Amino acid sequence: MLVGVQDDMPYDGIAELVLADEAAFHAFVGLVSAPEAAATLVEDEAKLFVEGKLLGVILRRWGDDGFEG
C-alpha cells in the first residue's frame, strides 16, 4: 500500500481486462451481454460477490498525444 491501510480498501479482489482497442471493447460487451452469457455471469457473480459491492471502472490509456484509441 502506498497510502492508507488494507482495511480502507472497499474490495478483496481486483481484475484487469486489457483489450486491443475500442472495437474490441464493444465486441466484448456484446459477447457478455448476450442472454446466455449474461445469465451465466449473474449466476457466477451471486456466488463470488457481495450483493451491492461489485464495482466496475473503465479506463483508457493516456498516451503522448492524449487518450489512445
Secondary structure, 3 states (H helix, E strand, C coil): CCCCCHHHCCCCCCCCCCCCCHHHHHHHHHHHHCHHHHHHHHHHHHHHCCCCCCCCCCCCCEECCEECC
